[in-house]
């Protein structure tokens, strides 16, 4: 049966990918919101909790494997398999009885959920011309912050009305519902029967010809020899700990240092992620504003990243303000600033690398980002009791400024006849 052709289909496709990212970050954030209750119920220490989060971060560093699978077997099937896996694994969290079981499950979850970023970037590279990729990437990344924003009220509601175990079952079940929608609605531009000829031409005309690729499997060793890979991987290594801190440690910080109860967590812990949603759109808008004033694409992205890094300096003062609401405001600024720079550097994988390499590159850069988050999380777990949270908030501001310097010094705009 012939399907009706849909105008502006590419925006519906990125909205579908964004919903997948919402589920991805909702399921990964469920533990952080439920952590105060779980730690008390299962008698888990802060140090043991850092091991649980480290298991997730260690496994999610295998993103290159996820990206490679997506590049080889295709986005539609590959992302459906990964999403089904993370949904089921999330539901199994409800059966954990000690920190060791949680650590194993978090490791399995991290492996499956590492597919989200490579999948999003692959969809952006396939469905959008170069001038629209920044905004498309921003819309996709709204899913990360919106899923994290949705977690506090939903998880707290589940805990108060049922128990913490039900929170994992509910969020995991939502993932399986999304998989059904994905298999029904998504396809690549060349295969999608609802794509109009005019939109297909619009997408093709805006793609850089020297980044089209030749259909071969990506070479990880070749990518590792490219200067531009390190130009976006190292900034992510330094910048991504900010997101991990917001996602995994802020609920505990608000509970132990600011003395918030569970209802206050539900009321306020989502605000930094609401601000992050706005940052997802602000970053691409800055890039477009700079481009309209004659700044080349890569420099415009670096400019937006630098602006975000400058705004991140506000997080250094979280530990110094007396008012818990001022601390929430500064953490919200952190969410806004981080997503301003994060969506910019993540999108650069589709600006600098060939279509058949984008998911692999995005996964490899994600490995570096999550390795930085892993080290940072272990340091918080090991040193928080002796030095507190304040030094870690200060370091987040410094790390992003260093990341901006690396982005400017390492990345080179690729030439039409070769790749940097």
RODO-2510 file (C-alpha; in nm, 4 decimals, decimal comma):
residues 420
     n   res          X          Y          Z
     1     x     0,0000     0,0000     0,0000
     2     x     0,1388     0,3370    -0,1011
     3     x     0,1986     0,5792     0,1821
     4     x     0,0998     0,9434     0,1720
     5     x     0,3961     1,1728     0,1133
     6     x     0,4647     1,4102     0,4008
     7     x     0,6129     1,7567     0,3684
     8     x     0,9082     1,8425     0,5941
     9     x     0,9423     1,4751     0,6853
    10     x     1,2991     1,5231     0,8082
    11     x     1,1726     1,7208     1,1090
    12     x     0,9295     1,4446     1,2009
    13     x     1,2156     1,1963     1,1819
    14     x     1,4392     1,3960     1,4136
    15     x     1,1432     1,4369     1,6518
    16     x     1,1133     1,0568     1,6594
    17     x     1,4853     1,0256     1,7326
    18     x     1,4459     1,2896     2,0047
    19     x     1,1718     1,0821     2,1698
    20     x     1,4152     0,7895     2,1733
    21     x     1,6694     1,0112     2,3466
    22     x     1,4030     1,1143     2,5997
    23     x     1,3482     0,7479     2,6903
    24     x     1,7230     0,6827     2,6911
    25     x     1,7971     0,9567     2,9431
    26     x     1,4822     0,8915     3,1438
    27     x     1,5872     0,5312     3,2033
    28     x     1,9478     0,6211     3,2831
    29     x     1,8379     0,9003     3,5215
    30     x     1,5922     0,6826     3,7147
    31     x     1,8656     0,5520     3,9443
    32     x     1,9962     0,8989     4,0323
    33     x     1,6531     1,0217     4,1434
    34     x     1,5784     0,7033     4,3335
    35     x     1,9305     0,6889     4,4818
    36     x     1,8511     0,8421     4,8246
    37     x     1,5754     0,5824     4,8737
    38     x     1,7727     0,2894     4,7285
    39     x     2,0877     0,3655     4,9265
    40     x     1,8861     0,3647     5,2477
    41     x     1,6773     0,0580     5,1591
    42     x     1,9675    -0,1588     5,0392
    43     x     2,2241    -0,0133     5,2844
    44     x     2,4539     0,1100     5,0073
    45     x     2,7338     0,3557     5,0912
    46     x     2,8313     0,6607     4,8877
    47     x     3,1514     0,4843     4,7835
    48     x     2,9563     0,1809     4,6641
    49     x     2,7174     0,4106     4,4767
    50     x     3,0173     0,5558     4,2938
    51     x     3,1083     0,2006     4,1868
    52     x     2,7543     0,1549     4,0522
    53     x     2,7721     0,4738     3,8479
    54     x     3,1250     0,3827     3,7378
    55     x     2,9979     0,0509     3,5992
    56     x     2,7558     0,2434     3,3778
    57     x     3,0218     0,4878     3,2632
    58     x     3,2743     0,2134     3,1995
    59     x     3,0315     0,0211     2,9793
    60     x     2,8988     0,3238     2,7930
    61     x     3,2550     0,3923     2,6809
    62     x     3,1988     0,1084     2,4347
    63     x     3,0021     0,3547     2,2212
    64     x     3,2367     0,2922     1,9244
    65     x     3,1035    -0,0639     1,9160
    66     x     2,7470     0,0690     1,9087
    67     x     2,8355     0,3206     1,6381
    68     x     3,0093     0,0566     1,4304
    69     x     2,7053    -0,1731     1,4532
    70     x     2,4776     0,1138     1,3469
    71     x     2,7037     0,1983     1,0528
    72     x     2,7158    -0,1656     0,9396
    73     x     2,3608    -0,2998     0,9882
    74     x     2,1767     0,0294     0,9534
    75     x     2,0169     0,2781     1,1877
    76     x     1,6610     0,1427     1,1855
    77     x     1,7350    -0,2149     1,2916
    78     x     2,0394    -0,1361     1,5032
    79     x     1,8770     0,1329     1,7167
    80     x     1,5657    -0,0831     1,7666
    81     x     1,7805    -0,3680     1,9010
    82     x     1,9746    -0,1434     2,1376
    83     x     1,6604     0,0337     2,2623
    84     x     1,4842    -0,2978     2,3285
    85     x     1,7853    -0,4129     2,5278
    86     x     1,8127    -0,1030     2,7447
    87     x     1,4369    -0,1063     2,8153
    88     x     1,4413    -0,4649     2,9425
    89     x     1,7601    -0,4094     3,1429
    90     x     1,6088    -0,1002     3,3057
    91     x     1,3073    -0,3038     3,4175
    92     x     1,5400    -0,5655     3,5686
    93     x     1,6832    -0,2989     3,8010
    94     x     1,3691    -0,3410     4,0074
    95     x     1,4803    -0,6912     4,1069
    96     x     1,8215    -0,5857     4,2453
    97     x     1,8862    -0,6599     4,6135
    98     x     2,2408    -0,5259     4,6613
    99     x     2,4912    -0,2871     4,5078
   100     x     2,6713    -0,5629     4,3194
   101     x     2,3552    -0,6549     4,1265
   102     x     2,2911    -0,2901     4,0531
   103     x     2,6480    -0,2480     3,9291
   104     x     2,6130    -0,5400     3,6861
   105     x     2,2807    -0,4109     3,5572
   106     x     2,4178    -0,0582     3,5208
   107     x     2,7055    -0,1949     3,3167
   108     x     2,4653    -0,3759     3,0852
   109     x     2,2486    -0,0635     3,0621
   110     x     2,5486     0,1528     2,9774
   111     x     2,6486    -0,0749     2,6908
   112     x     2,3016    -0,0639     2,5345
   113     x     2,2396     0,3068     2,5978
   114     x     2,5711     0,4020     2,4420
   115     x     2,3918     0,3704     2,1084
   116     x     2,1846     0,6886     2,1530
   117     x     2,4431     0,9508     2,0644
   118     x     2,5836     0,7694     1,7564
   119     x     2,2269     0,6999     1,6412
   120     x     2,1252     1,0623     1,6776
   121     x     2,4261     1,1912     1,4881
   122     x     2,3814     0,9329     1,2131
   123     x     2,0182     1,0389     1,1690
   124     x     2,1196     1,4061     1,1577
   125     x     2,3884     1,3386     0,8959
   126     x     2,1511     1,1353     0,6772
   127     x     1,8402     1,3503     0,6958
   128     x     1,9685     1,7094     0,7018
   129     x     2,1709     1,9417     0,4808
   130     x     2,4750     2,1027     0,6430
   131     x     2,3065     2,4345     0,7235
   132     x     2,0295     2,2602     0,9212
   133     x     2,2362     2,0036     1,1101
   134     x     2,3072     2,2312     1,4052
   135     x     1,9384     2,2928     1,4734
   136     x     1,8550     1,9274     1,4098
   137     x     2,1273     1,8226     1,6524
   138     x     1,9918     2,0707     1,9061
   139     x     1,6402     1,9284     1,8751
   140     x     1,7739     1,5742     1,9124
   141     x     1,9747     1,6704     2,2208
   142     x     1,6656     1,8194     2,3835
   143     x     1,5763     1,4564     2,4391
   144     x     1,8724     1,4128     2,6731
   145     x     1,7807     1,7034     2,8973
   146     x     1,4034     1,6490     2,8723
   147     x     1,4409     1,2833     2,9712
   148     x     1,6545     1,3863     3,2671
   149     x     1,4021     1,6613     3,3500
   150     x     1,1126     1,4158     3,3387
   151     x     1,2837     1,1691     3,5724
   152     x     1,2478     1,3529     3,9086
   153     x     0,8677     1,4007     3,9089
   154     x     0,7939     1,0628     3,7470
   155     x     1,0303     0,8590     3,9644
   156     x     0,9307     1,0357     4,2866
   157     x     0,5635     0,9788     4,1978
   158     x     0,6306     0,6068     4,1476
   159     x     0,8213     0,5816     4,4762
   160     x     0,5581     0,7671     4,6793
   161     x     0,2645     0,5754     4,5302
   162     x     0,4289     0,2338     4,4887
   163     x     0,8008     0,1727     4,5513
   164     x     1,1383     0,2425     4,3926
   165     x     1,1268    -0,0873     4,2033
   166     x     0,8162     0,0227     4,0114
   167     x     0,9975     0,3330     3,8858
   168     x     1,2373     0,1160     3,6825
   169     x     0,9560    -0,1008     3,5477
   170     x     0,7547     0,2006     3,4315
   171     x     1,0430     0,3791     3,2583
   172     x     1,1619     0,0568     3,0937
   173     x     0,8146    -0,0205     2,9635
   174     x     0,7965     0,3234     2,8020
   175     x     1,1087     0,2300     2,6062
   176     x     0,9424    -0,0773     2,4562
   177     x     0,6482     0,1359     2,3433
   178     x     0,8909     0,3701     2,1647
   179     x     1,0620     0,0782     1,9873
   180     x     0,7300    -0,0164     1,8292
   181     x     0,6831     0,3401     1,7037
   182     x     1,0406     0,3490     1,5721
   183     x     1,0049     0,0296     1,3690
   184     x     0,6745     0,1478     1,2282
   185     x     0,7703     0,5038     1,1343
   186     x     1,1461     0,5341     1,0721
   187     x     1,3488     0,4626     0,7617
   188     x     1,6501     0,6101     0,5828
   189     x     1,5803     0,8924     0,3323
   190     x     1,6554     0,6682     0,0331
   191     x     1,4008     0,4103     0,1522
   192     x     1,1305     0,6216     0,3145
   193     x     0,8165     0,6072     0,1006
   194     x     0,6685     0,9231     0,2544
   195     x     0,9591     1,1467     0,1518
   196     x     0,8673     1,3946    -0,1226
   197     x     1,1000     1,4340    -0,4235
   198     x     1,1396     1,8040    -0,3383
   199     x     1,2595     1,7311     0,0143
   200     x     1,4894     1,4541    -0,1067
   201     x     1,6479     1,7041    -0,3444
   202     x     1,6735     1,9638    -0,0654
   203     x     1,8587     1,7176     0,1573
   204     x     2,0915     1,5961    -0,1173
   205     x     2,1736     1,9454    -0,2430
   206     x     2,2837     2,0589     0,1029
   207     x     2,5139     1,7643     0,1740
   208     x     2,8892     1,8152     0,1370
   209     x     2,9954     1,5952    -0,1534
   210     x     3,3389     1,5253    -0,0067
   211     x     3,1719     1,3818     0,3069
   212     x     2,9336     1,1444     0,1286
   213     x     3,1562     0,8400     0,1772
   214     x     3,1962     0,5380    -0,0463
   215     x     2,9821     0,2890     0,1466
   216     x     3,2781     0,1013     0,2936
   217     x     3,2986     0,0039     0,6585
   218     x     3,4625     0,2700     0,8766
   219     x     3,8243     0,2172     0,9833
   220     x     3,8780     0,2923     1,3517
   221     x     4,2569     0,3075     1,3113
   222     x     4,2226     0,5556     1,0264
   223     x     3,9911     0,7729     1,2364
   224     x     4,2353     0,7670     1,5281
   225     x     4,5044     0,9133     1,3020
   226     x     4,2883     1,2152     1,2166
   227     x     4,3613     1,5435     1,3901
   228     x     3,9951     1,6448     1,3800
   229     x     3,8940     1,3367     1,5765
   230     x     4,1143     1,4424     1,8675
   231     x     3,9929     1,7982     1,8226
   232     x     3,6424     1,6967     1,9288
   233     x     3,7219     1,3894     2,1452
   234     x     3,9464     1,5724     2,3936
   235     x     3,7019     1,8618     2,4515
   236     x     3,4325     1,6043     2,5202
   237     x     3,6614     1,4281     2,7689
   238     x     3,6872     1,7549     2,9603
   239     x     3,3297     1,8815     2,9183
   240     x     3,1115     1,5738     2,9695
   241     x     3,1724     1,5412     3,3479
   242     x     2,9375     1,8388     3,3903
   243     x     2,6433     1,6427     3,2520
   244     x     2,7291     1,3373     3,4617
   245     x     2,7431     1,5529     3,7731
   246     x     2,3967     1,6943     3,7015
   247     x     2,2530     1,3521     3,6198
   248     x     2,4082     1,1286     3,8855
   249     x     2,5171     1,3441     4,1788
   250     x     2,2947     1,6524     4,2076
   251     x     2,0007     1,4650     4,3719
   252     x     2,2392     1,3332     4,6379
   253     x     2,3985     1,6775     4,6734
   254     x     2,0596     1,8391     4,7281
   255     x     1,9711     1,5716     4,9836
   256     x     2,2938     1,5583     5,1844
   257     x     2,4216     1,9167     5,1595
   258     x     2,1101     2,1269     5,0956
   259     x     1,8861     1,8971     5,3043
   260     x     1,6089     1,8590     5,0455
   261     x     1,3487     1,5891     5,1060
   262     x     1,2053     1,3663     4,8321
   263     x     0,9231     1,6066     4,7481
   264     x     1,1654     1,8986     4,7170
   265     x     1,3795     1,6871     4,4859
   266     x     1,0718     1,6363     4,2672
   267     x     1,0016     2,0114     4,2734
   268     x     1,3492     2,1429     4,1956
   269     x     1,5877     1,8741     4,0606
   270     x     1,4383     1,8978     3,7103
   271     x     1,5083     2,2709     3,6695
   272     x     1,8718     2,2334     3,5494
   273     x     1,7444     2,0026     3,2752
   274     x     1,4745     2,2469     3,1699
   275     x     1,7513     2,5053     3,1333
   276     x     1,9514     2,2458     2,9396
   277     x     1,6623     2,2116     2,6929
   278     x     1,6902     2,5827     2,6216
   279     x     2,0667     2,5461     2,5809
   280     x     2,0110     2,2799     2,3142
   281     x     1,8353     2,5418     2,1028
   282     x     2,0510     2,8374     2,2053
   283     x     2,3764     2,6793     2,0820
   284     x     2,2537     2,6236     1,7236
   285     x     2,0975     2,9723     1,7220
   286     x     2,4346     3,1229     1,8109
   287     x     2,5949     2,9265     1,5266
   288     x     2,3350     3,0507     1,2771
   289     x     2,3725     3,4090     1,4039
   290     x     2,7489     3,3934     1,3523
   291     x     2,7126     3,2366     1,0073
   292     x     2,4817     3,5157     0,8945
   293     x     2,7608     3,7568     0,9845
   294     x     3,0114     3,5804     0,7633
   295     x     3,1677     3,3357     1,0104
   296     x     3,2454     2,9954     0,8561
   297     x     3,0582     2,6928     0,9945
   298     x     3,3417     2,5356     1,1945
   299     x     3,4451     2,8685     1,3489
   300     x     3,0809     2,9440     1,4300
   301     x     3,0548     2,6147     1,6161
   302     x     3,3775     2,6893     1,8047
   303     x     3,2418     3,0328     1,8933
   304     x     2,9216     2,8841     2,0370
   305     x     3,1246     2,6311     2,2355
   306     x     3,3416     2,9083     2,3794
   307     x     3,0357     3,1085     2,4814
   308     x     2,8989     2,8046     2,6625
   309     x     3,2326     2,7456     2,8354
   310     x     3,2365     3,1061     2,9542
   311     x     2,8874     3,0747     3,1001
   312     x     2,9944     2,7525     3,2752
   313     x     3,2062     2,9627     3,5096
   314     x     2,8877     3,0197     3,7119
   315     x     2,8903     2,6598     3,8370
   316     x     3,2106     2,7327     4,0309
   317     x     3,0051     2,9321     4,2830
   318     x     2,7455     2,6624     4,3658
   319     x     2,9245     2,5598     4,6820
   320     x     2,9750     2,9166     4,8027
   321     x     2,6164     3,0465     4,8041
   322     x     2,4139     3,0130     5,1233
   323     x     2,0699     2,9900     4,9634
   324     x     1,9753     2,6465     4,8275
   325     x     1,7631     2,8234     4,5664
   326     x     2,0624     3,0248     4,4494
   327     x     2,2472     2,6927     4,4185
   328     x     1,9606     2,5557     4,2058
   329     x     1,9793     2,8693     3,9878
   330     x     2,3538     2,8227     3,9341
   331     x     2,3069     2,4526     3,8585
   332     x     2,0413     2,5545     3,6058
   333     x     2,2906     2,7929     3,4465
   334     x     2,5299     2,4962     3,4344
   335     x     2,2705     2,2888     3,2481
   336     x     2,2034     2,5708     3,0005
   337     x     2,5720     2,6419     2,9408
   338     x     2,6728     2,2779     2,9122
   339     x     2,4124     2,1952     2,6499
   340     x     2,5016     2,5126     2,4599
   341     x     2,8542     2,3816     2,4140
   342     x     2,7759     2,0102     2,4133
   343     x     2,5314     2,0112     2,1236
   344     x     2,7846     2,2171     1,9300
   345     x     3,0787     1,9809     1,9675
   346     x     2,8654     1,6679     1,9231
   347     x     2,7265     1,7990     1,5937
   348     x     3,0787     1,8558     1,4603
   349     x     3,1201     1,4834     1,3936
   350     x     2,8709     1,5253     1,1072
   351     x     3,0571     1,8355     0,9816
   352     x     3,4027     1,6794     0,9732
   353     x     3,3570     1,3126     0,8826
   354     x     3,2067     1,1062     0,6023
   355     x     2,8508     0,9714     0,6246
   356     x     2,9687     0,6109     0,6684
   357     x     3,1936     0,7197     0,9593
   358     x     2,9659     0,9527     1,1551
   359     x     2,8125     0,6993     1,3964
   360     x     3,1512     0,5385     1,4628
   361     x     3,3185     0,8757     1,5233
   362     x     3,0322     0,9917     1,7465
   363     x     3,0650     0,6712     1,9462
   364     x     3,4421     0,7053     1,9798
   365     x     3,4101     1,0662     2,0949
   366     x     3,1407     0,9525     2,3360
   367     x     3,3892     0,7047     2,4794
   368     x     3,6250     0,9881     2,5657
   369     x     3,3414     1,1931     2,7118
   370     x     3,2217     0,9088     2,9293
   371     x     3,5749     0,8205     3,0353
   372     x     3,6102     1,1746     3,1678
   373     x     3,2768     1,1367     3,3436
   374     x     3,3859     0,8008     3,4881
   375     x     3,7042     0,9444     3,6383
   376     x     3,5183     1,2466     3,7728
   377     x     3,2466     1,0313     3,9290
   378     x     3,5002     0,8057     4,1003
   379     x     3,6790     1,1109     4,2378
   380     x     3,3534     1,2473     4,3780
   381     x     3,2712     0,9128     4,5386
   382     x     3,6191     0,8785     4,6882
   383     x     3,6795     1,2380     4,8007
   384     x     3,3347     1,3873     4,8652
   385     x     3,3371     1,2857     5,2312
   386     x     3,6712     1,4580     5,2934
   387     x     3,6672     1,7627     5,0626
   388     x     3,2965     1,8105     4,9842
   389     x     3,1379     1,8978     4,6510
   390     x     3,2713     2,2529     4,6118
   391     x     3,6123     2,1686     4,4562
   392     x     3,4361     1,9567     4,1943
   393     x     3,2003     2,2395     4,0978
   394     x     3,4999     2,4723     4,0569
   395     x     3,6861     2,2183     3,8430
   396     x     3,3899     2,1837     3,6039
   397     x     3,4239     2,5512     3,5125
   398     x     3,7989     2,5221     3,4538
   399     x     3,7748     2,2037     3,2469
   400     x     3,5346     2,3606     2,9968
   401     x     3,7629     2,6587     2,9382
   402     x     4,0512     2,4210     2,8646
   403     x     3,8200     2,2256     2,6320
   404     x     3,7420     2,5434     2,4365
   405     x     4,1138     2,6127     2,3925
   406     x     4,1671     2,2605     2,2556
   407     x     3,8765     2,2934     2,0146
   408     x     4,0267     2,6078     1,8666
   409     x     4,3797     2,4725     1,8454
   410     x     4,3163     2,1199     1,7101
   411     x     4,0177     2,1254     1,4729
   412     x     4,0759     2,2091     1,1081
   413     x     3,8023     2,2591     0,8497
   414     x     3,8250     1,9714     0,5970
   415     x     3,9039     2,0545     0,2363
   416     x     3,6769     1,9280    -0,0441
   417     x     3,9480     1,6956    -0,1745
   418     x     4,0703     1,5546     0,1549
   419     x     3,9783     1,4999     0,5128
   420     x     4,1776     1,6522     0,8000
***
